[in-house]
């Protein structure tokens, strides 16, 4: 069961959830079988929600659903959910905001016009255009899709000699069971690489106003793929920077016209200036929602659903009561022979979750996106730094043995 359904279990009546998912994804993930025993899910509807305009077709076909809330659970469904909320007359992001947030190139223009710092960038259609950008902006650049998720197709390029190979590897994208089989339009973006520590802001918003905000500190795997290795909540930074990042995220909310929902907004701080990386109009992945709950002694997802139903919210915490962290488990390329040390990791101090997504026989070639990570460890402590130390120590107890 997904974290979202777990958050609803025990708080929502049986048969109160209708899931809408792409037909190909339902088939590839065997969702009907996996949800067969769920008392919470009333219906699983097959619909091509990632295609533009299909929310209005859905509404015309399913007017009798009469939902009390519409929430997006994945990146590609955010415009669909926003438009559907509008049609049913329910709280939502607004279609305009959802479409801006789904297009990183468009978000650059809109947020820059609002006075937010963005790295210089350009949409590109060929390696030659990437080279031209590098000629005009000396130094490393980031090549990435403007309309994908999970760092798919994203790469840091240090030298012009890398461009041809980087372009080929970035435009060949495979998200496997998480996307439909039909081709999805691709728009590529190149931008100046900004060096500095990375953070994300998870913000609950009602009527365009901030209700709750957390800042998450991040670590990345070394190398040309900016894939996250660890998250720590709350970020171990001065209060002034925490508030600055929250205020900058409020400016993003105002710039795109985001109304109701959760945002996951990523930043790089360079020479004291927060630069916008990207912003998603949905719940955060990577276990961030779970560690927020642990660090703040709250249930953020439940508060989100209460808000989206238009109901009054209890007072939300302004400060964390402790620290929590998630650390991903690295592995070397090869075919897995054995996964060892899981019980030792589960018994380590502060650990509340160990989740390994691979088993013997799994083939790992290289880390290309977040989907390629093998597993994670989550831990809690009295402070963020200690929580991260505990998660790192427990992850180090797991040994993934591979044959070349």
C-alpha positions in Angstrom: 0.0 0.0 0.0 1.3 3.5 -0.9 2.1 6.0 1.9 -0.9 8.1 0.7 -3.4 5.2 1.1 -1.8 4.3 4.5 -2.3 7.9 5.6 -6.0 7.6 4.7 -6.5 4.2 6.3 -8.4 4.5 9.6 -9.4 8.2 9.0 -11.6 7.7 5.9 -14.6 5.5 5.4 -14.3 2.2 3.6 -14.8 2.5 -0.2 -14.3 6.3 -0.1 -11.3 6.5 -2.5 -11.4 6.4 -6.3 -8.0 6.1 -8.0 -7.6 7.3 -11.6 -4.5 5.8 -13.4 -3.2 5.3 -16.9 -4.2 2.0 -18.4 -0.6 1.0 -19.3 0.5 1.8 -15.7 -2.3 -0.3 -14.2 -1.2 -3.2 -16.3 2.5 -2.9 -15.8 2.2 -2.4 -12.1 -0.5 -5.0 -11.7 -2.5 -2.5 -9.7 -5.8 -4.3 -9.8 -4.4 -7.3 -8.1 -2.5 -5.2 -5.6 -5.6 -3.2 -4.6 -7.9 -6.2 -4.6 -7.8 -6.5 -0.8 -8.1 -2.8 -0.1 -11.3 -1.8 1.8 -10.4 1.9 1.2 -10.4 1.9 -2.6 -13.9 1.8 -4.1 -12.8 1.9 -7.7 -9.8 2.0 -10.0 -10.6 3.9 -13.2 -8.5 3.6 -16.3 -7.9 7.0 -17.9 -5.2 8.7 -19.9 -4.7 11.5 -17.4 -1.2 12.5 -18.8 -2.8 13.6 -22.1 -3.8 17.3 -22.3 -7.6 18.0 -22.2 -8.6 14.6 -20.8 -9.8 16.1 -17.4 -12.8 17.7 -19.2 -13.6 14.4 -20.9 -13.4 12.6 -17.6 -15.7 15.1 -16.0 -18.3 14.7 -18.8 -18.2 11.0 -18.3 -18.1 10.9 -14.5 -20.2 13.8 -13.3 -22.0 11.6 -10.8 -18.8 10.8 -8.8 -19.4 13.9 -6.7 -16.0 13.9 -5.0 -15.2 15.8 -1.8 -11.5 16.3 -2.8 -9.3 15.8 -5.9 -5.6 15.3 -5.1 -2.6 14.5 -7.5 -0.4 11.7 -6.3 2.2 11.8 -9.1 3.9 14.6 -11.1 2.3 13.8 -14.5 -1.2 14.0 -13.1 -1.0 17.5 -11.6 -2.7 19.4 -14.5 -5.4 16.7 -14.7 -6.1 16.9 -11.0 -6.1 20.8 -11.0 -8.6 21.0 -13.9 -10.8 18.2 -12.5 -11.0 20.1 -9.2 -12.1 23.2 -11.1 -14.8 21.3 -12.9 -16.1 19.7 -9.7 -15.9 23.1 -7.9 -13.3 21.9 -5.3 -10.1 23.3 -3.9 -7.1 22.8 -6.1 -3.9 24.3 -7.5 -5.6 26.0 -10.5 -4.9 24.7 -14.0 -2.7 27.6 -14.8 -0.5 27.1 -11.8 -0.3 23.3 -12.5 0.7 23.8 -16.1 3.4 26.4 -15.2 4.9 24.1 -12.6 4.9 21.1 -15.0 7.1 23.1 -17.5 10.5 24.0 -16.0 11.3 26.3 -18.9 8.0 28.2 -18.4 8.5 28.3 -14.6 11.9 29.9 -15.2 10.3 32.8 -17.2 7.4 33.3 -14.8 9.5 33.2 -11.6 12.2 35.4 -13.1 9.5 38.0 -14.0 8.5 38.0 -10.3 12.1 38.8 -9.3 13.2 35.4 -8.2 16.8 34.3 -8.9 17.1 31.8 -11.7 20.2 30.4 -13.5 20.6 31.6 -17.0 18.8 29.0 -19.3 17.5 28.2 -22.7 15.3 25.6 -24.4 17.4 23.5 -26.8 16.6 21.0 -29.6 20.1 19.8 -30.5 23.6 19.3 -29.2 24.7 22.3 -31.4 22.3 24.6 -29.4 23.8 23.2 -26.1 27.3 24.1 -27.4 26.2 27.5 -28.4 24.8 28.1 -24.9 28.1 26.9 -23.3 30.0 29.3 -25.6 27.9 32.2 -24.3 28.0 31.0 -20.7 31.4 29.6 -19.8 31.6 26.9 -17.1 29.6 23.8 -16.4 25.9 23.5 -17.4 23.0 21.3 -16.6 21.1 19.6 -19.4 17.6 18.3 -18.4 14.1 17.8 -19.7 11.7 20.6 -19.0 8.8 18.2 -18.5 10.0 15.1 -16.7 10.3 13.9 -13.1 12.8 12.1 -10.7 15.9 13.7 -12.4 15.2 11.6 -15.5 17.4 12.7 -18.3 19.4 15.2 -16.2 23.1 15.6 -16.4 25.8 18.0 -15.4 28.2 18.8 -18.3 31.6 20.1 -17.5 33.2 20.2 -20.9 31.9 20.9 -24.5 33.5 17.6 -25.5 30.8 15.8 -23.4 27.8 17.4 -25.2 27.2 14.8 -27.9 27.3 11.8 -25.6 25.3 13.7 -22.9 22.6 14.6 -25.3 22.1 11.0 -26.4 22.0 9.7 -22.8 19.6 12.5 -21.8 17.0 12.1 -24.5 16.8 8.3 -24.2 14.5 8.1 -21.3 12.8 5.1 -19.8 10.6 5.3 -16.7 9.4 1.8 -17.1 6.3 0.9 -15.1 5.7 4.4 -14.0 4.6 5.9 -17.3 2.3 4.9 -20.2 3.8 3.2 -23.2 2.8 5.9 -25.7 5.4 8.5 -26.5 5.4 11.6 -24.3 6.4 15.0 -25.8 10.0 16.0 -24.8 11.3 19.5 -24.2 15.0 20.0 -23.3 16.5 22.8 -21.2 20.1 23.8 -20.7 21.1 26.1 -17.9 24.1 27.4 -16.0 25.2 25.1 -13.2 24.8 26.8 -9.8 27.2 25.4 -7.2 26.0 25.4 -3.6 24.0 23.4 -0.9 20.6 22.2 -2.0 17.3 22.4 -0.1 13.6 21.8 -0.7 10.6 23.5 0.8 7.5 21.5 1.5 4.6 23.9 1.9 0.9 23.5 2.6 -1.0 26.3 0.9 -4.7 27.3 1.2 -6.1 30.2 -0.8 -2.5 31.1 -1.9 -1.4 31.5 1.7 1.2 29.5 3.6 -0.2 27.2 6.4 2.9 25.1 7.0 6.4 25.1 5.7 9.4 22.8 6.2 12.9 23.1 4.8 14.7 19.8 3.9 18.4 19.6 3.6 19.8 17.4 0.7 22.9 15.4 -0.3 23.6 14.3 -3.8 25.4 11.2 -5.2 28.8 12.3 -6.6 29.1 12.4 -10.3 27.4 14.0 -13.3 23.8 12.8 -12.4 22.3 15.1 -9.7 20.4 12.3 -7.9 19.7 12.7 -4.2 21.5 10.5 -1.8 20.0 11.8 1.5 17.4 14.1 2.9 17.3 15.5 6.5 14.4 17.3 8.2 14.5 20.0 9.3 17.5 21.3 7.4 20.4 22.0 9.8 20.7 25.7 8.9 20.2 29.0 10.6 16.7 30.2 11.3 17.2 33.2 9.0 17.9 31.0 6.0 15.0 28.7 6.8 12.6 31.7 6.8 14.2 33.1 3.6 13.6 29.8 1.7 10.0 29.7 3.0 9.4 33.3 1.9 11.0 32.7 -1.5 8.6 29.7 -1.9 5.7 32.0 -1.0 6.8 34.2 -3.9 6.7 31.2 -6.2 3.2 30.5 -5.0 2.1 34.1 -5.8 3.9 34.2 -9.2 2.3 31.0 -10.6 -1.1 31.6 -8.9 -1.1 28.4 -6.9 -4.3 28.2 -4.8 -4.7 25.1 -2.7 -2.5 22.1 -2.1 1.1 21.1 -1.4 4.3 22.3 -3.1 7.7 20.7 -3.2 10.0 23.5 -4.2 13.8 23.0 -4.7 16.5 25.6 -4.2 20.3 26.0 -4.4 21.9 28.6 -2.2 25.0 30.1 -3.9 26.9 33.0 -2.2 23.9 33.6 0.0 21.4 33.8 -2.8 18.6 31.2 -3.2 18.3 30.1 -6.9 15.2 28.3 -7.9 15.8 24.8 -9.3 12.3 23.6 -9.9 8.9 23.3 -8.1 6.3 20.5 -8.1 2.7 21.1 -7.3 2.3 17.8 -5.4 3.4 15.9 -2.4 7.2 15.2 -2.1 8.6 11.8 -2.8 11.7 10.1 -1.6 10.3 9.5 1.9 10.3 13.2 2.7 6.6 13.2 3.8 7.4 10.4 6.3 10.4 12.1 7.8 8.5 15.4 8.1 5.8 13.5 10.2 8.5 12.1 12.5 10.4 15.3 12.9 7.4 17.5 13.6 5.2 15.0 15.4 2.4 15.5 12.9 0.5 13.8 10.0 1.1 16.2 7.1 -0.8 14.1 4.5 -3.8 13.9 6.7 -3.8 17.6 7.2 -3.5 18.0 3.4 -6.6 15.9 2.8 -8.6 17.7 5.5 -7.7 21.0 3.9 -8.5 19.8 0.3 -12.0 18.8 1.6 -12.4 22.4 2.6 -12.6 21.5 6.3 -11.1 23.4 9.2 -7.6 22.5 10.2 -6.1 22.0 13.6 -3.2 24.2 14.5 -0.1 23.1 12.6 3.4 23.0 14.2 5.8 25.9 13.4 8.9 24.1 14.6 10.2 20.5 14.6 10.3 18.5 17.8 13.3 16.5 16.6 15.2 15.4 13.5 14.6 12.7 10.9 16.5 11.6 7.8 16.4 9.2 4.8 19.6 7.8 3.3 19.7 5.8 0.1 21.8 2.7 -0.2 24.4 2.8 -3.0 25.5 -0.2 -5.0 28.1 -1.0 -7.7 27.2 -1.9 -11.3 26.7 -5.6 -11.9 24.2 -8.4 -11.2 23.2 -8.8 -7.6 24.3 -12.0 -5.9 23.1 -11.2 -2.3 21.6 -8.5 -0.1 23.0 -8.8 3.4 22.8 -6.9 6.7 19.1 -5.9 6.5 18.3 -7.1 10.0 21.3 -5.4 11.4 20.2 -2.1 9.8 16.6 -2.5 11.1 17.9 -3.0 14.6 20.2 0.0 14.4 19.5 2.9 16.8 16.8 5.3 15.7 15.9 3.4 12.5 12.2 3.0 11.8 12.2 1.9 8.2 14.5 -0.1 5.9 13.2 -0.7 2.4 15.3 -2.5 -0.3 13.7 -2.6 -3.8 16.2 -5.1 -5.4 16.9 -8.8 -4.9 19.4 -11.4 -6.3 19.4 -11.4 -10.0 18.7 -7.7 -10.4 21.0 -6.0 -13.0 22.3 -2.5 -12.2 24.2 -0.7 -14.9 24.5 2.9 -13.7 22.7 5.6 -11.7 20.8 7.7 -14.2 17.8 8.9 -12.2 16.0 8.5 -8.9 14.3 5.4 -10.2 17.7 3.6 -10.3 18.3 3.8 -6.5 18.2 0.4 -4.8 16.8 1.1 -1.3 16.7 3.4 1.7 16.9 3.7 5.4 15.0 6.2 7.6 16.0 7.2 11.1 15.0 9.6 13.9 16.9 11.4 16.6 16.8 14.5 18.9 18.5 16.5 16.2 18.7 16.6 12.4 22.5 15.9 12.4 22.2 12.9 14.6 19.3 11.5 12.6 21.4 11.7 9.4 24.3 10.1 11.2 22.1 7.2 12.3 20.6 6.8 8.8 24.1 6.8 7.3 25.4 4.2 9.8 22.4 1.9 9.2 22.7 2.2 5.4 26.4 1.3 5.8 25.4 -2.0 7.4 23.7 -3.1 4.3 25.9 -5.0 1.8 24.8 -5.5 -1.8 27.1 -8.1 -3.3 27.3 -8.1 -7.1 29.1 -9.9 -9.9 30.6 -7.7 -12.7 
